[in-house]
Amino acid sequence: MDKNSTNLTVPWFKIMHAGFNAGFRWTISSVVLGLLAFLMGNGIEASIQVILWSPIAMFAMGLLFASLGLFYICTCRFKWARFIVCLFWFLVAFANIGVFVFLPHVCLFVCLRFIVYQAGSWDFSGANFFWVTFLSIATLWWSWKLVQAQWIRTVWAKSLAYVNDTEGARKKLAKAIPDLSKKQPLLPKFFSKKK
């Protein structure tokens, strides 16, 4: 736990129970509303399989919602959880766009591979020459700008500020505990009896 962590008592079990019920209820609603369309499109046998597998999906979605609620409370309470959030977003961003941002020469290679080299032979038409020249200049320009980039330091500073913001996290925790620990019904409203 952080040294500056709040002294608020967290009802962990209530948050888990409310999150599980919310995920379970959401999945039941999705299955019931989507079953008629699935029945019309795929037939009775496929619909029976969906009905048989639905309890597993409902239980899994309930566990997922309970875990997300607990992790949100952990990010408000513990510094290591906020660090994991930043690390996760960094890895997601790097896996998807990091190669193109930090190694712009990959764009040039992709252009050469898929545009210039066609049908098993090199095709240096005017359009291909233009695109290779354009991408080469853009790659050199981006490499130069990357050396002078201030936004990398800005992203790093904002990440550190988020990880070290114990006061803001304490306020979020005080606001989140009543919301996340509210008692949630297990079944959707259309299953419950109308008064």
Z-matrix of the N, CA and C atoms (Angstrom, degrees):
N
C 1 1.451
C 2 1.526 1 108.89
N 3 1.300 2 116.75 1 148.92
C 4 1.463 3 121.09 2 178.02
C 5 1.521 4 110.64 3 -67.62
N 6 1.331 5 115.11 4 152.74
C 7 1.462 6 118.57 5 174.43
C 8 1.519 7 110.45 6 -65.16
N 9 1.342 8 116.07 7 -36.72
C 10 1.458 9 121.04 8 -177.90
C 11 1.520 10 112.50 9 -92.47
N 12 1.330 11 116.82 10 14.42
C 13 1.467 12 119.31 11 -176.96
C 14 1.516 13 110.07 12 -66.74
N 15 1.298 14 114.06 13 152.28
C 16 1.460 15 119.59 14 -176.52
C 17 1.519 16 111.35 15 -71.83
N 18 1.310 17 116.32 16 156.36
C 19 1.454 18 122.01 17 177.64
C 20 1.514 19 111.91 18 -93.08
N 21 1.316 20 117.97 19 9.06
C 22 1.455 21 121.01 20 177.34
C 23 1.523 22 109.74 21 -62.71
N 24 1.311 23 115.46 22 138.04
C 25 1.461 24 118.27 23 175.38
C 26 1.512 25 108.31 24 -83.69
N 27 1.315 26 115.75 25 132.26
C 28 1.455 27 121.86 26 -176.80
C 29 1.531 28 107.97 27 -104.29
N 30 1.330 29 117.38 28 120.55
C 31 1.472 30 120.06 29 176.82
C 32 1.528 31 110.63 30 -79.75
N 33 1.331 32 116.14 31 79.20
C 34 1.459 33 121.65 32 -173.66
C 35 1.523 34 112.06 33 -56.56
N 36 1.329 35 116.58 34 -45.33
C 37 1.461 36 119.47 35 -176.84
C 38 1.526 37 111.41 36 -66.23
N 39 1.336 38 117.16 37 -40.02
C 40 1.469 39 119.88 38 178.19
C 41 1.532 40 110.93 39 -63.50
N 42 1.318 41 117.13 40 -40.13
C 43 1.467 42 120.99 41 179.19
C 44 1.522 43 110.08 42 -65.67
N 45 1.331 44 116.85 43 -42.74
C 46 1.467 45 120.03 44 177.72
C 47 1.531 46 110.31 45 -62.71
N 48 1.335 47 116.83 46 -43.83
C 49 1.465 48 120.98 47 -178.33
C 50 1.529 49 110.78 48 -64.91
N 51 1.319 50 117.28 49 -44.35
C 52 1.469 51 120.50 50 179.53
C 53 1.519 52 110.93 51 -65.25
N 54 1.334 53 118.00 52 -41.39
C 55 1.457 54 120.76 53 178.39
C 56 1.519 55 112.11 54 -65.66
N 57 1.339 56 116.68 55 -40.68
C 58 1.462 57 119.84 56 178.09
C 59 1.522 58 110.63 57 -62.79
N 60 1.329 59 116.57 58 -45.15
C 61 1.472 60 119.92 59 -179.99
C 62 1.529 61 111.53 60 -63.79
N 63 1.334 62 117.23 61 -38.89
C 64 1.469 63 120.03 62 179.68
C 65 1.529 64 110.67 63 -65.72
N 66 1.320 65 118.06 64 -44.07
C 67 1.457 66 120.68 65 178.34
C 68 1.515 67 112.64 66 -66.33
N 69 1.335 68 116.49 67 -40.30
C 70 1.461 69 121.28 68 178.49
C 71 1.525 70 110.16 69 -63.30
N 72 1.341 71 116.08 70 -46.53
C 73 1.462 72 121.27 71 -179.56
C 74 1.527 73 111.42 72 -63.32
N 75 1.325 74 117.32 73 -40.79
C 76 1.458 75 121.69 74 179.84
C 77 1.524 76 110.39 75 -63.42
N 78 1.341 77 117.05 76 -40.73
C 79 1.461 78 120.56 77 -179.50
C 80 1.522 79 111.41 78 -69.63
N 81 1.328 80 117.28 79 -39.62
C 82 1.475 81 119.61 80 176.71
C 83 1.519 82 109.99 81 -60.11
N 84 1.318 83 116.98 82 -44.98
C 85 1.467 84 120.29 83 179.15
C 86 1.520 85 111.01 84 -60.78
N 87 1.326 86 116.94 85 -42.38
C 88 1.462 87 120.21 86 -179.65
C 89 1.523 88 111.11 87 -64.91
N 90 1.331 89 116.62 88 -42.40
C 91 1.464 90 119.94 89 -178.82
C 92 1.523 91 110.79 90 -66.16
N 93 1.324 92 116.70 91 -45.67
C 94 1.467 93 119.82 92 -177.86
C 95 1.524 94 111.35 93 -64.93
N 96 1.330 95 116.56 94 -43.12
C 97 1.461 96 119.40 95 -178.55
C 98 1.530 97 112.41 96 -72.96
N 99 1.332 98 117.46 97 -31.23
C 100 1.447 99 119.74 98 -178.52
C 101 1.516 100 114.60 99 -90.75
N 102 1.340 101 117.45 100 -11.94
C 103 1.458 102 120.32 101 -175.76
C 104 1.523 103 112.43 102 -67.25
N 105 1.304 104 117.79 103 -38.04
C 106 1.466 105 120.82 104 -179.84
C 107 1.525 106 110.43 105 -64.14
N 108 1.315 107 118.11 106 -44.97
C 109 1.469 108 120.93 107 178.07
C 110 1.528 109 110.65 108 -65.55
N 111 1.332 110 117.08 109 -38.63
C 112 1.457 111 120.48 110 178.45
C 113 1.527 112 110.63 111 -66.30
N 114 1.331 113 116.60 112 -38.71
C 115 1.466 114 121.50 113 178.86
C 116 1.523 115 110.74 114 -63.31
N 117 1.322 116 117.04 115 -43.76
C 118 1.465 117 120.45 116 179.96
C 119 1.525 118 111.48 117 -68.13
N 120 1.314 119 118.16 118 -32.07
C 121 1.457 120 120.09 119 -176.34
C 122 1.520 121 114.61 120 -88.06
N 123 1.343 122 117.74 121 -30.98
C 124 1.463 123 119.84 122 -171.25
C 125 1.525 124 114.94 123 -121.94
N 126 1.293 125 118.75 124 -6.77
C 127 1.464 126 120.18 125 177.15
C 128 1.515 127 113.37 126 95.29
N 129 1.339 128 113.85 127 176.24
C 130 1.467 129 120.74 128 -173.38
C 131 1.524 130 111.48 129 -73.98
N 132 1.337 131 118.26 130 -41.07
C 133 1.464 132 120.57 131 -176.39
C 134 1.526 133 111.97 132 -62.57
N 135 1.309 134 116.80 133 -44.34
C 136 1.465 135 120.10 134 178.32
C 137 1.524 136 110.71 135 -66.21
N 138 1.339 137 117.25 136 -35.21
C 139 1.463 138 120.73 137 178.65
C 140 1.522 139 111.10 138 -67.58
N 141 1.325 140 117.25 139 -36.26
C 142 1.467 141 120.13 140 177.25
C 143 1.524 142 110.24 141 -64.72
N 144 1.334 143 117.04 142 -39.58
C 145 1.460 144 119.55 143 176.60
C 146 1.527 145 111.74 144 -63.37
N 147 1.329 146 116.03 145 -38.73
C 148 1.471 147 119.55 146 177.42
C 149 1.522 148 109.79 147 -64.04
N 150 1.333 149 117.07 148 -42.14
C 151 1.465 150 120.31 149 179.94
C 152 1.524 151 110.49 150 -64.15
N 153 1.330 152 117.59 151 -39.76
C 154 1.461 153 120.56 152 -179.61
C 155 1.530 154 112.42 153 -68.44
N 156 1.331 155 117.34 154 -34.24
C 157 1.456 156 120.80 155 179.42
C 158 1.526 157 113.28 156 -86.14
N 159 1.319 158 117.68 157 -10.30
C 160 1.466 159 121.10 158 -177.13
C 161 1.521 160 114.35 159 -60.12
N 162 1.360 161 120.29 160 -42.26
C 163 1.476 162 118.02 161 179.68
C 164 1.529 163 113.59 162 -59.17
N 165 1.336 164 116.95 163 -34.81
C 166 1.467 165 119.52 164 178.45
C 167 1.532 166 109.59 165 -66.79
N 168 1.328 167 116.19 166 -42.17
C 169 1.473 168 119.90 167 178.43
C 170 1.523 169 110.76 168 -64.93
N 171 1.339 170 117.12 169 -39.90
C 172 1.469 171 120.25 170 179.44
C 173 1.524 172 111.10 171 -64.01
N 174 1.327 173 116.32 172 -43.93
C 175 1.460 174 120.64 173 179.39
C 176 1.533 175 110.62 174 -64.91
N 177 1.339 176 116.37 175 -43.82
C 178 1.467 177 120.13 176 179.90
C 179 1.522 178 111.67 177 -63.82
N 180 1.336 179 116.86 178 -41.25
C 181 1.466 180 119.38 179 179.63
C 182 1.526 181 110.91 180 -68.81
N 183 1.325 182 116.81 181 -35.47
C 184 1.462 183 119.76 182 174.68
C 185 1.516 184 111.63 183 -61.59
N 186 1.338 185 116.99 184 -43.51
C 187 1.470 186 120.65 185 177.25
C 188 1.520 187 111.72 186 -64.74
N 189 1.344 188 116.07 187 -37.62
C 190 1.462 189 119.59 188 178.92
C 191 1.529 190 110.79 189 -63.93
N 192 1.327 191 117.89 190 -46.64
C 193 1.465 192 120.38 191 179.39
C 194 1.524 193 111.24 192 -64.35
N 195 1.338 194 117.10 193 -39.45
C 196 1.468 195 120.02 194 177.48
C 197 1.524 196 110.59 195 -62.92
N 198 1.330 197 116.96 196 -41.74
C 199 1.471 198 120.94 197 179.47
C 200 1.524 199 111.65 198 -66.21
N 201 1.342 200 116.71 199 -39.84
C 202 1.468 201 119.60 200 178.85
C 203 1.524 202 111.38 201 -64.74
N 204 1.328 203 116.48 202 -40.45
C 205 1.470 204 119.57 203 176.87
C 206 1.515 205 111.88 204 -62.66
N 207 1.335 206 116.22 205 -43.26
C 208 1.462 207 119.96 206 178.45
C 209 1.520 208 111.40 207 -65.30
N 210 1.323 209 116.87 208 -40.32
C 211 1.456 210 118.81 209 -179.53
C 212 1.522 211 111.37 210 -67.81
N 213 1.340 212 117.15 211 -35.46
C 214 1.461 213 118.83 212 176.78
C 215 1.528 214 110.39 213 -63.69
N 216 1.321 215 117.01 214 -41.51
C 217 1.461 216 120.10 215 177.17
C 218 1.532 217 109.74 216 -63.84
N 219 1.331 218 116.73 217 -38.99
C 220 1.469 219 119.64 218 177.66
C 221 1.522 220 111.47 219 -63.18
N 222 1.349 221 117.50 220 -38.42
C 223 1.470 222 118.89 221 178.71
C 224 1.524 223 110.93 222 -67.22
N 225 1.324 224 117.32 223 -29.89
C 226 1.463 225 119.62 224 177.53
C 227 1.525 226 111.88 225 -79.08
N 228 1.305 227 117.47 226 -21.52
C 229 1.449 228 120.44 227 -173.07
C 230 1.534 229 114.12 228 -106.35
N 231 1.327 230 117.44 229 -32.72
C 232 1.461 231 120.58 230 -172.92
C 233 1.531 232 111.47 231 -120.89
N 234 1.318 233 114.42 232 140.60
C 235 1.457 234 120.92 233 179.77
C 236 1.533 235 111.05 234 -69.48
N 237 1.329 236 118.62 235 -37.02
C 238 1.463 237 121.50 236 -178.18
C 239 1.526 238 111.29 237 -63.22
N 240 1.341 239 117.50 238 -32.97
C 241 1.468 240 119.87 239 179.33
C 242 1.526 241 110.78 240 -69.92
N 243 1.328 242 116.88 241 -37.96
C 244 1.462 243 119.61 242 176.59
C 245 1.535 244 110.51 243 -66.22
N 246 1.328 245 116.86 244 -35.62
C 247 1.459 246 120.87 245 176.00
C 248 1.530 247 110.49 246 -64.58
N 249 1.334 248 118.12 247 -40.25
C 250 1.466 249 121.56 248 178.70
C 251 1.522 250 110.66 249 -64.41
N 252 1.341 251 117.76 250 -37.76
C 253 1.466 252 120.53 251 177.02
C 254 1.523 253 110.45 252 -61.23
N 255 1.325 254 117.46 253 -47.01
C 256 1.470 255 120.25 254 179.04
C 257 1.520 256 111.10 255 -63.65
N 258 1.331 257 116.85 256 -40.55
C 259 1.459 258 120.24 257 178.95
C 260 1.521 259 111.05 258 -64.35
N 261 1.332 260 117.23 259 -40.34
C 262 1.463 261 121.14 260 178.80
C 263 1.523 262 110.83 261 -61.78
N 264 1.336 263 117.22 262 -48.05
C 265 1.461 264 119.73 263 -178.80
C 266 1.522 265 111.55 264 -67.01
N 267 1.330 266 116.66 265 -33.53
C 268 1.458 267 119.11 266 175.90
C 269 1.524 268 110.61 267 -64.39
N 270 1.339 269 117.06 268 -45.26
C 271 1.462 270 119.92 269 -179.25
C 272 1.522 271 111.68 270 -66.16
N 273 1.345 272 117.25 271 -39.02
C 274 1.469 273 120.01 272 177.67
C 275 1.523 274 110.02 273 -63.75
N 276 1.327 275 116.89 274 -46.54
C 277 1.465 276 120.08 275 -179.19
C 278 1.521 277 110.94 276 -65.96
N 279 1.338 278 117.18 277 -41.08
C 280 1.455 279 118.82 278 -177.95
C 281 1.519 280 111.75 279 -68.52
N 282 1.341 281 116.37 280 -38.19
C 283 1.465 282 118.99 281 -179.40
C 284 1.521 283 111.57 282 -65.74
N 285 1.332 284 117.73 283 -32.04
C 286 1.458 285 120.67 284 -176.00
C 287 1.521 286 113.54 285 -91.95
N 288 1.316 287 117.30 286 -46.39
C 289 1.469 288 118.89 287 -174.28
C 290 1.522 289 113.54 288 -123.40
N 291 1.324 290 117.50 289 -4.35
C 292 1.462 291 120.00 290 -175.31
C 293 1.510 292 113.75 291 -62.49
N 294 1.328 293 116.52 292 -38.42
C 295 1.461 294 119.54 293 -179.01
C 296 1.525 295 110.39 294 -64.08
N 297 1.333 296 116.25 295 -41.85
C 298 1.461 297 119.33 296 -178.83
C 299 1.525 298 112.27 297 -74.03
N 300 1.356 299 116.64 298 -28.93
C 301 1.461 300 119.33 299 179.78
C 302 1.524 301 110.82 300 -78.48
N 303 1.343 302 117.15 301 -47.61
C 304 1.455 303 120.23 302 -173.88
C 305 1.530 304 113.53 303 -91.62
N 306 1.329 305 117.34 304 -18.64
C 307 1.464 306 121.14 305 175.89
C 308 1.526 307 108.82 306 -128.17
N 309 1.310 308 118.59 307 74.85
C 310 1.465 309 120.40 308 -174.72
C 311 1.529 310 113.41 309 -65.97
N 312 1.312 311 116.86 310 -11.96
C 313 1.460 312 119.46 311 178.68
C 314 1.524 313 111.50 312 -67.14
N 315 1.333 314 116.11 313 -18.70
C 316 1.466 315 120.04 314 176.39
C 317 1.526 316 110.23 315 -61.81
N 318 1.330 317 116.46 316 -38.27
C 319 1.476 318 120.02 317 177.96
C 320 1.524 319 110.68 318 -60.89
N 321 1.318 320 115.94 319 -41.03
C 322 1.460 321 119.66 320 178.99
C 323 1.529 322 110.97 321 -65.25
N 324 1.328 323 116.48 322 -40.87
C 325 1.459 324 120.14 323 178.21
C 326 1.527 325 111.19 324 -64.03
N 327 1.339 326 116.75 325 -42.51
C 328 1.465 327 120.13 326 178.44
C 329 1.521 328 110.44 327 -62.13
N 330 1.324 329 116.53 328 -40.57
C 331 1.463 330 120.07 329 177.99
C 332 1.521 331 110.71 330 -62.82
N 333 1.316 332 116.25 331 -45.78
C 334 1.468 333 118.86 332 179.64
C 335 1.520 334 111.42 333 -64.23
N 336 1.302 335 116.76 334 -36.91
C 337 1.466 336 119.89 335 -175.61
C 338 1.526 337 112.04 336 -73.65
N 339 1.319 338 117.05 337 -43.62
C 340 1.459 339 119.56 338 -171.18
C 341 1.525 340 115.05 339 -101.98
N 342 1.334 341 117.63 340 -18.39
C 343 1.458 342 118.98 341 -179.02
C 344 1.524 343 110.96 342 -103.62
N 345 1.320 344 116.71 343 -50.23
C 346 1.462 345 119.87 344 -174.84
C 347 1.521 346 111.02 345 -76.39
N 348 1.308 347 117.76 346 -43.97
C 349 1.468 348 121.26 347 -175.77
C 350 1.525 349 108.05 348 -89.24
N 351 1.319 350 116.52 349 98.58
C 352 1.464 351 121.96 350 -177.32
C 353 1.518 352 109.60 351 -124.19
N 354 1.324 353 114.01 352 141.88
C 355 1.469 354 121.35 353 174.78
C 356 1.522 355 112.42 354 56.06
N 357 1.348 356 117.11 355 34.29
C 358 1.451 357 120.34 356 174.52
C 359 1.505 358 115.43 357 78.42
N 360 1.307 359 119.61 358 7.64
C 361 1.466 360 120.87 359 178.66
C 362 1.522 361 109.28 360 -144.50
N 363 1.323 362 115.53 361 155.14
C 364 1.460 363 120.19 362 179.01
C 365 1.524 364 109.68 363 -73.96
N 366 1.320 365 114.70 364 129.01
C 367 1.459 366 119.96 365 -178.18
C 368 1.521 367 108.08 366 -119.92
N 369 1.329 368 117.64 367 100.64
C 370 1.449 369 121.40 368 -179.57
C 371 1.523 370 109.80 369 -99.27
N 372 1.313 371 115.02 370 70.81
C 373 1.455 372 118.98 371 175.31
C 374 1.529 373 108.57 372 -81.48
N 375 1.320 374 115.34 373 174.38
C 376 1.462 375 119.73 374 -179.59
C 377 1.515 376 112.46 375 -63.09
N 378 1.341 377 116.87 376 -40.38
C 379 1.466 378 120.68 377 179.99
C 380 1.529 379 110.66 378 -65.54
N 381 1.330 380 116.66 379 -42.97
C 382 1.460 381 119.67 380 179.52
C 383 1.526 382 111.39 381 -65.98
N 384 1.322 383 116.95 382 -39.63
C 385 1.455 384 120.37 383 176.96
C 386 1.526 385 110.45 384 -61.50
N 387 1.344 386 117.20 385 -41.04
C 388 1.469 387 121.46 386 177.91
C 389 1.523 388 110.81 387 -61.07
N 390 1.349 389 117.79 388 -47.87
C 391 1.466 390 120.95 389 -176.29
C 392 1.525 391 111.61 390 -67.90
N 393 1.314 392 117.41 391 -38.78
C 394 1.466 393 119.43 392 177.90
C 395 1.524 394 109.85 393 -65.01
N 396 1.321 395 117.47 394 -42.97
C 397 1.471 396 121.06 395 177.98
C 398 1.528 397 110.77 396 -63.46
N 399 1.336 398 115.90 397 -46.44
C 400 1.461 399 120.45 398 -179.62
C 401 1.528 400 110.91 399 -60.43
N 402 1.333 401 117.28 400 -47.43
C 403 1.464 402 120.31 401 -179.25
C 404 1.526 403 111.92 402 -67.84
N 405 1.322 404 117.95 403 -32.76
C 406 1.470 405 120.02 404 176.99
C 407 1.525 406 110.61 405 -65.34
N 408 1.333 407 116.38 406 -44.34
C 409 1.473 408 119.99 407 178.32
C 410 1.531 409 110.46 408 -66.07
N 411 1.341 410 116.94 409 -42.48
C 412 1.466 411 120.49 410 178.58
C 413 1.522 412 111.11 411 -63.01
N 414 1.337 413 117.56 412 -37.97
C 415 1.462 414 121.59 413 178.74
C 416 1.526 415 110.92 414 -65.57
N 417 1.299 416 116.35 415 -44.44
C 418 1.471 417 119.52 416 177.97
C 419 1.528 418 110.90 417 -64.35
N 420 1.335 419 117.88 418 -42.95
C 421 1.465 420 121.51 419 178.76
C 422 1.518 421 110.64 420 -62.12
N 423 1.352 422 116.85 421 -45.03
C 424 1.467 423 119.85 422 -178.43
C 425 1.527 424 110.63 423 -66.62
N 426 1.323 425 118.25 424 -37.83
C 427 1.464 426 120.85 425 177.48
C 428 1.530 427 110.43 426 -61.67
N 429 1.328 428 117.07 427 -41.35
C 430 1.459 429 121.18 428 178.35
C 431 1.527 430 110.86 429 -65.68
N 432 1.344 431 117.36 430 -43.27
C 433 1.464 432 120.94 431 179.55
C 434 1.532 433 111.63 432 -67.22
N 435 1.319 434 116.03 433 -32.03
C 436 1.459 435 120.10 434 -179.63
C 437 1.523 436 111.25 435 -66.43
N 438 1.336 437 116.24 436 -33.92
C 439 1.465 438 120.43 437 177.42
C 440 1.524 439 110.17 438 -64.81
N 441 1.335 440 117.46 439 -36.43
C 442 1.460 441 122.11 440 -176.94
C 443 1.533 442 112.91 441 -94.84
N 444 1.326 443 118.29 442 7.85
C 445 1.466 444 121.72 443 -170.84
C 446 1.524 445 112.08 444 -66.60
N 447 1.322 446 114.58 445 127.23
C 448 1.464 447 121.16 446 173.44
C 449 1.528 448 111.18 447 -93.99
N 450 1.337 449 117.07 448 -18.66
C 451 1.459 450 119.72 449 -175.61
C 452 1.520 451 111.79 450 -68.39
N 453 1.343 452 117.44 451 -25.10
C 454 1.464 453 119.46 452 176.90
C 455 1.523 454 109.59 453 -65.75
N 456 1.329 455 116.02 454 -43.16
C 457 1.466 456 119.92 455 177.32
C 458 1.524 457 110.68 456 -66.46
N 459 1.340 458 117.14 457 -35.10
C 460 1.456 459 120.86 458 178.99
C 461 1.526 460 111.29 459 -65.49
N 462 1.325 461 116.70 460 -44.43
C 463 1.468 462 120.44 461 177.89
C 464 1.516 463 110.27 462 -62.65
N 465 1.322 464 116.85 463 -42.60
C 466 1.456 465 121.12 464 179.26
C 467 1.532 466 110.54 465 -64.01
N 468 1.323 467 117.50 466 -43.03
C 469 1.467 468 120.82 467 179.93
C 470 1.530 469 111.09 468 -65.14
N 471 1.333 470 117.53 469 -40.60
C 472 1.464 471 119.85 470 178.62
C 473 1.519 472 111.31 471 -66.89
N 474 1.323 473 116.88 472 -36.40
C 475 1.463 474 119.88 473 177.22
C 476 1.521 475 110.53 474 -64.83
N 477 1.317 476 116.99 475 -44.74
C 478 1.469 477 119.95 476 177.93
C 479 1.521 478 111.67 477 -64.27
N 480 1.335 479 116.65 478 -38.27
C 481 1.462 480 119.74 479 178.44
C 482 1.530 481 110.33 480 -64.50
N 483 1.332 482 117.83 481 -39.35
C 484 1.468 483 120.97 482 177.93
C 485 1.528 484 111.07 483 -65.84
N 486 1.328 485 116.94 484 -42.80
C 487 1.464 486 119.99 485 -178.61
C 488 1.527 487 110.69 486 -66.10
N 489 1.326 488 117.67 487 -39.28
C 490 1.463 489 121.35 488 -175.11
C 491 1.525 490 114.24 489 -90.68
N 492 1.325 491 118.81 490 1.08
C 493 1.464 492 121.83 491 -177.30
C 494 1.531 493 110.81 492 -82.26
N 495 1.323 494 116.63 493 77.90
C 496 1.463 495 119.91 494 -179.04
C 497 1.524 496 111.99 495 -74.60
N 498 1.321 497 116.63 496 -31.22
C 499 1.476 498 119.34 497 179.96
C 500 1.528 499 110.94 498 -67.79
N 501 1.339 500 116.65 499 -46.00
C 502 1.464 501 119.78 500 177.09
C 503 1.516 502 111.73 501 -64.59
N 504 1.330 503 116.72 502 -37.42
C 505 1.463 504 120.52 503 178.17
C 506 1.521 505 110.76 504 -65.76
N 507 1.328 506 117.39 505 -36.57
C 508 1.468 507 120.44 506 178.23
C 509 1.525 508 111.20 507 -65.52
N 510 1.330 509 116.55 508 -38.95
C 511 1.462 510 119.67 509 177.53
C 512 1.529 511 111.00 510 -66.27
N 513 1.349 512 116.19 511 -41.61
C 514 1.460 513 119.24 512 177.02
C 515 1.524 514 111.28 513 -62.69
N 516 1.331 515 116.07 514 -38.00
C 517 1.464 516 120.28 515 179.79
C 518 1.521 517 110.99 516 -65.47
N 519 1.340 518 116.73 517 -43.14
C 520 1.470 519 119.79 518 179.04
C 521 1.527 520 111.16 519 -63.15
N 522 1.334 521 116.76 520 -33.64
C 523 1.463 522 120.35 521 178.85
C 524 1.532 523 111.44 522 -79.12
N 525 1.330 524 117.71 523 -32.58
C 526 1.460 525 120.97 524 -173.97
C 527 1.523 526 113.65 525 -80.21
N 528 1.321 527 118.19 526 -30.98
C 529 1.468 528 119.82 527 -176.00
C 530 1.523 529 112.39 528 -58.72
N 531 1.337 530 120.30 529 -48.89
C 532 1.473 531 117.74 530 178.74
C 533 1.531 532 113.32 531 -65.23
N 534 1.332 533 116.67 532 -35.18
C 535 1.468 534 119.27 533 -178.74
C 536 1.524 535 111.99 534 -70.49
N 537 1.323 536 116.90 535 -43.86
C 538 1.460 537 119.80 536 -174.85
C 539 1.526 538 113.74 537 -81.52
N 540 1.330 539 117.21 538 -17.54
C 541 1.467 540 118.51 539 -178.51
C 542 1.528 541 112.65 540 -100.53
N 543 1.346 542 117.68 541 8.96
C 544 1.466 543 119.59 542 175.65
C 545 1.516 544 109.92 543 -63.89
N 546 1.304 545 115.89 544 143.01
C 547 1.458 546 119.75 545 179.57
C 548 1.528 547 108.73 546 -69.53
N 549 1.315 548 116.19 547 127.67
C 550 1.464 549 122.75 548 -178.83
C 551 1.530 550 108.99 549 -110.96
N 552 1.330 551 117.73 550 136.84
C 553 1.462 552 118.73 551 175.62
C 554 1.527 553 110.65 552 -71.04
N 555 1.326 554 115.95 553 149.38
C 556 1.457 555 120.39 554 -179.14
C 557 1.519 556 111.89 555 -76.82
N 558 1.336 557 117.01 556 -35.55
C 559 1.458 558 121.44 557 -177.49
C 560 1.520 559 110.72 558 -104.10
N 561 1.329 560 117.65 559 150.42
C 562 1.473 561 120.50 560 176.85
C 563 1.521 562 111.66 561 -64.42
N 564 1.326 563 115.12 562 164.77
C 565 1.466 564 120.29 563 -176.53
C 566 1.513 565 112.61 564 -62.83
N 567 1.344 566 118.30 565 -33.13
C 568 1.456 567 118.33 566 -176.78
C 569 1.526 568 112.23 567 -73.06
N 570 1.353 569 119.50 568 -9.98
C 571 1.462 570 121.85 569 173.23
C 572 1.521 571 112.32 570 -88.53
N 573 1.332 572 115.52 571 -25.43
C 574 1.455 573 119.17 572 -176.87
C 575 1.528 574 109.71 573 -79.17
N 576 1.305 575 115.52 574 155.11
C 577 1.476 576 120.55 575 -179.00
C 578 1.521 577 109.05 576 -73.85
N 579 1.323 578 115.00 577 139.18
C 580 1.463 579 119.58 578 177.10
C 581 1.520 580 108.70 579 -80.98
N 582 1.316 581 115.28 580 136.69
C 583 1.468 582 119.04 581 179.45
C 584 1.493 583 110.37 582 -89.41
